[in-house]
Amino acid sequence: MLPYLGMGVLLVIAIAVAGRQVAHHIDAIELWIVNLGPWSMFAFIGLYVLATSLLVPETVIAIFAGVLFGLSWGFAVVAVGSLLAAALQFMLARHILRAHIQRFAAARPALAAIQRAVRQDALRLQVLLRLTPLNPALISYLLGAVGVRFSGFLLACPVLALHWFIEVYFGGAGKHIARMAGRHTLAVSLDDLVLIGGLVVTLIVIWLVSRMARKAVMEAVSKAVTEPAGTQK
């Protein structure tokens, strides 16, 4: 996820540099969204499900949700889209793509080891995997192919809520920065400072959570690799 957030940082910087022109286009897009009404959210959810299922980085799409819909509605759109996408990816992996995914994982020892570890400690590992920098769609495909229970799979998905919130917040912050850059005055308000500080804090939080989750996953994977196959639960 951190590489994708790096892309988000570059996006925010580009917005700030472009300044007034970008702010003008954002206003035009918001007007178009308002004219579409609730259908705009359904269309975005459909786009989210399709794009992420094709392994397009979900972070980039979530950032745009924050730009287009704001924090509250943007979070709702991303949450619904993420859960629907995860369910679709799981079913595709379980019923249609299983053989292909298993061959893909078998050729990559790290992914094969993750699948073996999940068989031994399903729910805990699923939760931890959702907090690592791995692409969420890739995780959904791997878990669907390995045969975990769908109920446990869905139970672990909302762990991404913090990521969804931060990504959407990133988009809203980028829009705000664009409007800051488009002002005639260079004055910075307290709200501006709080928002910029919030961006820094969210990046630190994501880095810390991802690091701890990755460490826990690697420990579980190492244990699964060293244990004899007969000791699997």
ROMARLUM-390918 format. One line per field, with one value per residue: residue number from 0; x negated, y, z of N, C-alpha, C in turn; residue in one letter. Coordinates in Angstrom, 1 decimal. Example, Ala and Ser with C-alpha at 12.3 -4.5 7.8 and 13.67 -1.06 7.14 Angstrom:
# ROMARLUM-390918
n	0 1;
n.px	-13.2 -12.8;
n.py	-5.7 -2.2;
n.pz	7.8 7.1;
ca.px	-12.3 -13.7;
ca.py	-4.5 -1.1;
ca.pz	7.8 7.1;
c.px	-13.2 -12.9;
c.py	-3.3 0.0;
c.pz	7.8 7.9;
res	A S;
This chain:
# ROMARLUM-390918
n	0 1 2 3 4 5 6 7 8 9 10 11 12 13 14 15 16 17 18 19 20 21 22 23 24 25 26 27 28 29 30 31 32 33 34 35 36 37 38 39 40 41 42 43 44 45 46 47 48 49 50 51 52 53 54 55 56 57 58 59 60 61 62 63 64 65 66 67 68 69 70 71 72 73 74 75 76 77 78 79 80 81 82 83 84 85 86 87 88 89 90 91 92 93 94 95 96 97 98 99 100 101 102 103 104 105 106 107 108 109 110 111 112 113 114 115 116 117 118 119 120 121 122 123 124 125 126 127 128 129 130 131 132 133 134 135 136 137 138 139 140 141 142 143 144 145 146 147 148 149 150 151 152 153 154 155 156 157 158 159 160 161 162 163 164 165 166 167 168 169 170 171 172 173 174 175 176 177 178 179 180 181 182 183 184 185 186 187 188 189 190 191 192 193 194 195 196 197 198 199 200 201 202 203 204 205 206 207 208 209 210 211 212 213 214 215 216 217 218 219 220 221 222 223 224 225 226 227 228 229 230 231 232;
n.px	-0.8 -2.0 -3.6 -1.6 -0.4 -2.5 -2.2 0.1 -0.8 -2.4 -0.3 1.1 -0.8 -1.1 1.4 1.3 -0.7 0.4 2.5 4.7 6.0 6.5 8.2 10.4 11.3 11.9 14.2 15.9 16.2 17.4 19.8 20.9 21.1 23.0 25.2 25.7 26.7 27.6 26.9 24.3 22.7 23.4 22.4 19.6 19.0 19.4 17.3 15.2 15.3 14.8 12.3 10.5 10.7 9.3 6.8 6.0 4.5 6.2 5.9 5.4 7.9 9.6 8.6 9.5 12.2 12.4 11.8 14.0 16.4 16.1 15.3 17.2 19.2 17.5 16.0 18.1 18.8 16.3 16.1 18.4 17.8 15.3 16.0 17.8 16.2 14.2 15.8 16.6 14.1 13.3 15.2 14.7 12.1 12.6 14.4 13.9 11.3 9.5 7.5 5.7 4.8 3.6 1.5 0.1 -0.6 -2.1 -4.4 -5.6 -7.3 -6.9 -4.2 -3.0 -3.8 -2.4 0.2 0.1 -0.3 2.0 3.9 3.3 3.8 6.3 8.2 6.8 4.5 5.7 6.7 4.3 3.0 4.6 3.7 1.2 -1.1 -0.3 1.5 5.0 6.8 5.3 4.8 7.4 7.9 6.0 6.8 9.4 8.8 7.4 9.2 10.4 13.0 15.9 17.4 15.5 13.7 15.1 15.5 13.0 12.4 13.5 11.4 9.9 10.9 9.7 7.7 9.3 10.5 8.3 7.2 9.4 9.5 7.1 7.7 9.7 8.1 6.3 7.9 8.6 6.0 5.6 7.4 6.4 4.0 5.0 5.9 5.9 4.4 1.6 2.0 2.3 4.6 5.7 7.2 6.1 3.5 4.1 5.2 3.0 1.2 2.7 2.4 -0.3 -0.3 1.4 -0.1 -2.3 -0.9 0.1 -2.3 -3.4 -1.5 -1.4 -4.0 -4.1 -2.1 -3.2 -5.5 -4.4 -3.0 -5.1 -6.4 -4.5 -4.4 -7.0 -7.0 -5.1 -6.4 -8.5 -7.3 -6.3 -4.2 -2.2 -1.5 0.3 3.2;
n.py	-1.2 1.2 2.1 2.8 4.9 6.6 7.3 8.7 10.8 12.1 12.8 14.7 16.7 17.4 18.5 20.6 22.2 22.7 24.3 26.9 26.3 23.5 23.5 24.8 22.9 20.8 21.9 22.0 19.2 18.4 19.7 18.3 15.8 16.3 16.8 14.3 13.0 10.4 8.3 8.7 7.7 4.9 4.3 4.9 2.9 0.6 1.0 0.9 -1.8 -3.2 -2.2 -2.7 -5.5 -6.1 -5.7 -3.0 -0.5 0.0 2.1 4.5 4.8 5.1 7.5 9.3 9.0 10.4 13.0 13.4 12.9 13.7 13.3 11.8 10.6 9.6 7.7 5.9 5.0 3.8 1.8 0.2 -0.5 -1.8 -4.1 -5.4 -5.9 -7.5 -9.8 -10.6 -11.2 -13.3 -15.3 -15.7 -16.7 -19.0 -20.5 -20.3 -19.4 -20.8 -22.9 -21.6 -19.5 -21.0 -22.2 -19.9 -19.0 -21.2 -20.9 -18.9 -18.7 -17.2 -16.5 -19.0 -19.9 -18.1 -18.9 -21.5 -20.9 -19.5 -21.6 -22.8 -20.9 -19.4 -17.1 -15.1 -14.7 -13.8 -11.3 -10.0 -10.0 -8.2 -5.9 -5.5 -4.3 -5.6 -5.9 -5.6 -7.0 -9.1 -10.5 -11.3 -13.0 -15.0 -16.0 -16.9 -19.0 -20.8 -21.9 -20.9 -20.2 -18.5 -16.9 -16.2 -14.9 -12.6 -11.5 -10.6 -8.6 -5.9 -4.9 -3.3 -0.8 1.4 2.0 2.6 4.9 6.6 6.8 8.0 10.3 11.4 12.1 14.0 15.9 16.5 17.9 20.1 21.2 22.0 24.0 25.7 26.4 27.8 30.2 33.8 35.0 34.2 33.4 31.1 29.2 28.1 25.8 24.8 24.1 22.1 20.2 19.6 18.7 16.5 14.8 14.1 12.7 10.6 9.2 8.3 6.6 4.6 3.6 2.5 0.6 -1.1 -2.0 -3.5 -5.4 -6.7 -7.8 -9.7 -11.4 -12.4 -13.9 -15.8 -17.1 -18.1 -19.9 -21.7 -22.7 -24.1 -26.0 -29.5 -30.9 -32.5 -31.4 -29.4 -27.5;
n.pz	0.0 0.7 -1.6 -3.3 -1.9 -2.0 -4.7 -4.4 -2.8 -4.7 -6.5 -5.0 -4.7 -7.4 -7.8 -6.1 -7.2 -9.7 -9.0 -9.2 -11.7 -11.5 -9.3 -10.5 -12.4 -10.6 -9.4 -11.6 -12.1 -9.7 -9.9 -12.1 -10.9 -9.0 -10.6 -11.7 -9.6 -7.2 -8.9 -9.7 -7.7 -7.7 -10.2 -9.8 -7.9 -9.3 -11.2 -9.5 -8.5 -10.9 -11.8 -9.6 -9.5 -11.7 -10.8 -10.6 -8.7 -5.7 -4.0 -5.4 -6.7 -4.5 -3.5 -5.5 -5.1 -2.7 -3.6 -5.3 -3.9 -1.3 2.3 3.9 2.2 0.3 1.7 2.3 -0.3 -1.1 0.8 0.3 -2.4 -2.0 -0.5 -2.1 -4.3 -3.1 -2.5 -5.0 -6.2 -4.6 -5.1 -7.9 -7.7 -6.3 -7.8 -10.6 -11.4 -9.9 -10.5 -12.2 -10.4 -8.4 -9.8 -10.4 -7.8 -7.0 -8.5 -7.2 -4.4 -2.0 -2.1 -2.1 0.4 2.0 1.5 2.6 5.3 5.9 5.9 8.3 10.2 9.9 10.2 11.8 10.2 7.9 8.7 9.3 6.9 5.4 6.4 5.4 2.9 0.6 -2.5 -2.2 -3.8 -4.9 -2.5 -2.0 -4.2 -3.7 -1.3 -1.9 -3.6 -2.0 -0.3 2.1 4.5 3.4 5.1 7.2 5.6 4.7 7.2 7.9 6.0 6.6 8.2 6.7 6.9 8.1 6.3 4.1 5.0 5.4 2.8 1.3 2.8 2.0 -0.7 -0.3 1.1 -0.9 -2.7 -1.1 -0.8 -3.5 -3.7 -1.9 -3.1 -5.2 -4.3 -4.1 -2.2 -0.1 2.4 5.2 6.8 10.2 9.9 7.5 8.3 10.2 8.5 6.8 8.7 9.4 7.2 7.3 9.7 9.1 7.2 8.7 10.5 8.8 7.8 10.2 11.0 8.8 8.8 11.3 10.8 8.6 9.7 11.5 9.7 8.3 10.3 10.8 8.4 8.1 10.2 9.3 7.0 8.2 9.7 9.7 7.2 8.2 10.6 10.3 11.0;
ca.px	0.0 -2.9 -4.0 -0.4 -0.3 -3.5 -1.6 1.1 -1.5 -2.7 0.9 1.4 -1.8 -0.7 2.6 0.9 -1.5 1.3 3.2 6.1 6.6 7.0 9.4 11.5 11.7 12.6 15.5 16.7 16.5 18.3 21.1 21.3 21.5 24.3 26.3 26.0 27.4 27.1 26.4 22.9 22.1 23.5 21.4 18.3 18.9 19.2 16.0 14.3 15.3 14.2 10.9 9.7 10.6 8.2 5.6 5.7 4.3 7.4 5.6 5.6 9.3 10.1 8.2 10.4 13.5 12.3 11.9 15.3 17.5 15.8 14.9 18.2 19.8 16.4 15.7 19.2 18.6 15.2 16.4 19.3 17.1 14.3 16.6 18.4 15.1 13.6 16.7 16.5 12.8 13.3 16.0 14.0 11.0 13.1 15.2 13.5 9.9 8.7 6.4 4.8 4.2 2.8 0.3 -0.5 -1.1 -3.1 -5.6 -6.1 -7.3 -6.4 -2.7 -2.6 -4.0 -1.3 1.4 0.0 -0.1 3.5 4.6 3.0 4.3 7.0 8.8 5.8 3.7 6.4 6.7 3.0 2.7 5.3 3.0 -0.1 -1.1 0.1 2.7 6.2 7.4 4.4 5.1 8.8 7.8 5.2 7.6 10.5 8.2 6.8 10.3 10.9 14.5 16.4 17.8 14.3 13.1 15.9 15.3 11.6 12.4 13.6 10.2 9.3 11.7 8.7 7.0 10.3 10.7 7.1 7.1 10.4 9.1 6.0 8.3 10.3 7.0 5.7 8.8 8.4 4.8 5.7 8.1 5.4 3.0 5.7 6.2 5.2 3.5 0.8 2.3 2.6 5.4 5.5 7.7 5.1 2.4 4.6 5.3 1.7 0.7 3.4 1.8 -1.6 0.0 1.9 -1.2 -3.0 -0.1 0.1 -3.6 -3.6 -0.5 -1.8 -5.2 -3.8 -1.4 -4.1 -6.4 -3.6 -2.7 -6.4 -6.7 -3.6 -4.8 -8.2 -6.6 -4.4 -7.3 -9.4 -6.6 -6.0 -2.9 -1.3 -1.1 1.3 4.5;
ca.py	0.0 2.4 2.6 3.5 6.2 7.5 7.8 9.7 12.0 12.8 13.4 15.9 17.7 17.9 19.3 21.9 22.9 23.2 25.4 27.5 25.6 22.3 23.9 25.1 21.7 20.1 22.5 21.5 17.8 18.3 20.1 17.2 14.7 16.7 16.7 12.9 12.5 9.1 7.4 8.8 6.8 3.6 4.2 4.8 1.6 -0.4 1.2 0.4 -3.2 -3.7 -1.8 -3.4 -6.9 -6.2 -5.4 -1.6 -0.1 0.5 3.4 5.6 5.0 5.6 8.9 10.0 9.0 11.5 14.2 13.6 12.8 14.2 12.3 10.9 9.8 9.0 6.6 5.0 4.5 3.0 0.7 -0.7 -1.0 -2.8 -5.3 -6.1 -6.3 -8.7 -11.0 -11.1 -11.8 -14.6 -16.2 -16.0 -17.5 -20.3 -21.3 -20.2 -19.1 -21.5 -23.6 -20.6 -18.8 -21.9 -22.3 -18.6 -19.0 -22.2 -20.4 -17.8 -19.4 -16.4 -16.5 -20.3 -20.0 -17.4 -19.8 -22.6 -20.3 -19.2 -22.9 -23.2 -19.9 -18.7 -15.8 -14.2 -14.4 -13.0 -10.0 -9.4 -9.8 -7.0 -4.7 -5.4 -3.5 -6.4 -5.5 -6.3 -7.9 -10.2 -11.3 -12.0 -14.1 -16.1 -16.6 -17.7 -20.2 -21.7 -22.6 -20.5 -20.0 -17.2 -16.1 -15.7 -14.0 -11.4 -10.9 -10.0 -7.5 -4.6 -4.4 -2.3 0.4 2.5 2.3 3.3 6.3 7.4 7.0 9.0 11.6 11.9 12.7 15.3 16.8 17.0 18.9 21.3 21.9 22.6 25.3 26.6 26.9 28.7 31.5 35.0 35.3 33.0 33.2 29.8 29.3 27.0 24.6 24.3 23.5 20.9 19.3 19.2 17.8 15.2 14.0 13.6 11.7 9.4 8.5 7.6 5.5 3.6 2.9 1.7 -0.5 -2.0 -2.7 -4.5 -6.5 -7.5 -8.6 -10.8 -12.3 -13.1 -14.8 -16.9 -17.8 -18.8 -21.1 -22.6 -23.3 -25.0 -27.1 -30.6 -30.8 -33.3 -30.6 -28.4 -27.6;
ca.pz	0.0 0.7 -2.9 -3.9 -1.2 -2.7 -5.9 -3.9 -2.5 -6.0 -7.0 -4.2 -5.1 -8.7 -7.6 -5.4 -8.2 -10.8 -8.3 -9.6 -12.8 -11.0 -8.5 -11.4 -12.9 -9.5 -9.2 -12.7 -11.9 -8.6 -10.5 -12.9 -10.0 -8.4 -11.6 -11.9 -8.4 -6.6 -9.9 -9.8 -6.7 -8.2 -11.3 -9.3 -7.2 -10.4 -11.7 -8.4 -8.5 -12.1 -11.8 -8.6 -9.9 -12.7 -10.0 -10.6 -7.3 -5.1 -3.3 -6.4 -7.0 -3.3 -3.5 -6.4 -4.4 -1.7 -4.4 -6.0 -3.0 0.1 3.2 4.4 1.1 -0.4 2.5 2.1 -1.7 -1.2 1.7 -0.4 -3.5 -1.6 0.0 -3.3 -5.1 -2.5 -2.6 -6.4 -6.4 -3.8 -5.9 -9.1 -7.4 -5.8 -8.8 -12.0 -11.6 -8.9 -11.0 -12.6 -9.3 -7.7 -10.6 -10.2 -6.5 -6.9 -9.1 -6.4 -3.1 -1.0 -2.1 -1.7 1.8 2.6 1.4 3.6 6.6 6.1 6.2 9.7 11.2 8.8 10.5 12.2 9.1 6.9 9.2 9.2 5.4 5.0 6.9 4.8 1.6 -0.6 -3.2 -1.6 -4.8 -4.9 -1.3 -2.1 -5.1 -3.1 -0.2 -2.5 -4.2 -1.0 0.3 3.4 4.6 2.9 6.3 7.8 4.6 4.8 8.5 7.9 5.0 7.2 8.8 5.8 7.1 8.4 5.0 3.3 5.5 5.1 1.3 1.0 3.4 1.1 -1.8 0.2 1.4 -2.2 -3.2 -0.3 -1.2 -4.8 -3.5 -1.2 -4.1 -6.2 -3.7 -4.5 -1.1 0.3 3.8 5.5 8.0 11.1 9.3 6.5 9.0 10.7 7.4 6.3 9.7 9.4 6.1 7.8 10.8 8.5 6.5 9.8 11.0 7.8 7.8 11.4 11.0 7.7 9.3 12.3 10.2 7.7 10.5 12.0 8.6 7.9 11.3 10.6 7.2 8.5 11.1 8.4 6.2 8.9 10.3 8.8 6.6 9.1 11.8 9.9 11.7;
c.px	-0.8 -3.3 -2.8 -0.1 -1.3 -3.0 -0.6 0.4 -1.9 -1.5 1.2 0.5 -1.5 0.5 2.2 0.2 -0.5 2.2 4.6 6.7 7.2 8.3 10.6 12.1 12.4 14.0 16.4 17.1 17.5 19.7 21.7 21.8 22.8 25.4 26.6 26.8 26.8 26.5 24.9 22.2 22.2 22.5 20.0 18.0 18.6 17.8 14.9 14.1 14.5 12.7 10.0 9.6 9.6 6.9 5.1 5.5 5.6 7.1 5.8 7.1 10.0 9.8 9.2 11.8 13.5 12.4 13.3 16.4 17.3 15.5 16.0 18.7 18.7 16.0 16.8 19.1 17.5 15.4 17.3 18.5 16.1 14.9 17.2 17.3 14.4 14.5 16.6 15.2 12.7 14.0 15.3 12.9 11.5 13.7 14.7 12.0 8.9 7.4 5.3 4.1 3.3 1.5 -0.5 -1.2 -2.3 -4.4 -6.3 -6.1 -6.8 -4.8 -2.3 -2.8 -2.9 0.0 1.3 0.2 1.3 4.3 4.4 3.7 5.1 7.4 7.7 4.9 4.4 6.5 5.4 2.6 3.4 4.6 1.6 0.0 -0.7 1.4 3.9 6.8 6.6 4.7 6.4 8.7 7.1 6.1 8.8 10.0 7.8 7.9 10.7 12.4 14.8 16.8 16.6 13.7 13.8 15.6 13.9 11.6 12.5 12.4 9.6 10.0 10.7 8.1 8.0 10.4 9.5 7.0 8.1 10.0 8.0 6.6 8.9 9.2 6.4 6.6 8.7 7.1 4.8 6.4 7.2 4.5 3.7 6.1 5.4 4.2 2.8 1.0 2.7 3.4 5.1 6.0 6.8 4.0 2.8 4.7 4.0 1.0 1.4 2.8 0.5 -1.3 0.5 0.9 -2.0 -2.2 -0.1 -1.2 -3.8 -2.7 -1.0 -3.1 -5.0 -3.1 -2.3 -5.0 -5.6 -3.3 -4.0 -6.7 -5.8 -4.0 -6.1 -7.9 -5.9 -5.3 -8.2 -8.6 -6.3 -4.5 -1.8 -0.8 -0.1 2.6 5.6;
c.py	1.3 2.9 3.3 4.8 7.1 8.1 8.9 11.0 12.8 13.5 14.7 17.0 18.3 18.8 20.7 22.8 23.5 24.3 25.7 26.7 24.3 22.5 24.1 23.9 20.8 20.6 22.0 20.1 17.6 18.7 19.0 16.0 15.0 16.5 15.2 12.3 11.2 8.2 7.5 7.9 5.3 3.3 4.1 3.5 0.6 -0.3 0.7 -1.1 -3.8 -3.4 -2.6 -4.9 -7.1 -5.8 -3.9 -1.2 0.6 1.9 4.6 5.8 5.6 7.1 9.8 10.0 10.2 12.9 14.5 13.7 13.3 13.0 11.3 10.0 9.0 7.7 5.5 4.3 3.5 1.7 -0.3 -1.3 -2.1 -4.1 -6.1 -6.7 -7.6 -9.9 -11.5 -11.8 -13.2 -15.6 -16.6 -16.9 -18.9 -21.1 -21.3 -20.1 -19.9 -22.2 -22.6 -19.9 -19.8 -22.1 -21.0 -18.5 -20.0 -21.8 -19.3 -18.3 -18.5 -16.5 -17.9 -20.5 -19.2 -18.3 -20.9 -22.1 -20.0 -20.5 -23.2 -22.2 -18.9 -17.3 -14.7 -13.8 -13.5 -11.5 -9.3 -9.1 -8.5 -5.8 -4.5 -4.6 -4.3 -5.8 -6.3 -7.3 -9.2 -11.1 -12.0 -13.2 -15.3 -16.8 -17.4 -19.0 -21.2 -22.4 -22.2 -20.3 -18.6 -16.3 -15.4 -14.7 -12.6 -10.7 -10.2 -8.7 -6.1 -4.1 -3.3 -0.9 1.6 2.9 3.1 4.7 7.2 7.8 8.1 10.3 12.2 12.6 14.0 16.3 17.4 18.1 20.2 22.0 22.6 24.0 26.3 27.2 27.9 30.0 32.6 35.4 34.0 32.7 31.7 29.8 28.1 25.7 24.0 23.6 22.2 19.8 18.7 18.3 16.5 14.3 13.4 12.5 10.4 8.5 7.7 6.5 4.4 2.8 2.0 0.4 -1.6 -2.7 -3.8 -5.7 -7.4 -8.4 -9.9 -11.8 -13.1 -14.2 -16.1 -17.7 -18.6 -20.1 -22.1 -23.4 -24.4 -26.2 -28.2 -30.5 -31.5 -32.5 -29.6 -28.6 -27.9;
c.pz	0.0 -0.6 -3.5 -3.2 -1.7 -3.9 -5.5 -3.5 -3.7 -6.6 -6.3 -4.5 -6.4 -8.6 -7.1 -6.4 -9.3 -10.3 -8.8 -10.7 -12.4 -10.2 -9.4 -11.9 -11.9 -9.3 -10.3 -12.5 -10.8 -9.1 -11.3 -12.0 -9.4 -9.4 -11.9 -10.7 -7.9 -7.6 -10.0 -8.8 -7.1 -9.4 -10.8 -8.6 -8.2 -11.0 -10.7 -8.4 -9.7 -12.1 -10.8 -8.9 -11.0 -12.2 -10.2 -9.1 -6.7 -4.4 -4.2 -6.6 -5.7 -3.1 -4.3 -5.8 -3.4 -2.4 -4.9 -5.0 -1.6 1.0 3.6 3.3 0.4 0.4 2.3 0.7 -1.7 -0.3 0.9 -1.6 -3.1 -1.2 -1.2 -4.1 -4.5 -2.6 -4.0 -6.7 -5.7 -4.6 -7.2 -8.8 -7.0 -6.9 -10.2 -12.2 -10.7 -9.4 -11.5 -11.5 -8.5 -8.5 -10.4 -8.9 -6.3 -7.5 -8.3 -4.9 -2.0 -0.9 -1.7 -0.2 2.6 2.6 2.5 5.0 6.9 6.4 7.7 10.6 10.4 9.2 10.9 11.0 8.0 7.4 9.0 7.7 4.9 5.4 6.3 3.5 0.4 -1.2 -2.6 -2.5 -4.9 -3.7 -1.5 -3.1 -4.5 -2.0 -0.8 -3.1 -3.2 -0.2 1.7 3.3 4.2 4.1 7.0 6.9 4.7 6.2 8.6 7.0 5.7 8.0 8.0 6.0 7.4 7.1 4.1 3.7 5.2 3.6 0.8 1.5 2.5 -0.1 -1.4 0.5 0.1 -2.8 -2.5 -0.6 -2.5 -4.6 -2.7 -2.2 -5.1 -5.6 -4.2 -3.4 -0.7 1.8 4.1 6.8 9.0 10.6 8.2 7.2 9.6 9.7 6.9 7.4 9.8 8.3 6.6 8.8 10.1 7.8 7.6 10.3 10.1 7.8 9.1 11.4 10.0 8.2 10.3 11.7 9.3 8.5 11.1 11.0 8.3 9.0 11.2 9.4 7.4 9.3 10.2 7.5 6.9 9.5 9.3 8.4 7.5 10.3 11.5 10.6 10.8;
res	M L P Y L G M G V L L V I A I A V A G R Q V A H H I D A I E L W I V N L G P W S M F A F I G L Y V L A T S L L V P E T V I A I F A G V L F G L S W G F A V V A V G S L L A A A L Q F M L A R H I L R A H I Q R F A A A R P A L A A I Q R A V R Q D A L R L Q V L L R L T P L N P A L I S Y L L G A V G V R F S G F L L A C P V L A L H W F I E V Y F G G A G K H I A R M A G R H T L A V S L D D L V L I G G L V V T L I V I W L V S R M A R K A V M E A V S K A V T E P A G T Q K;
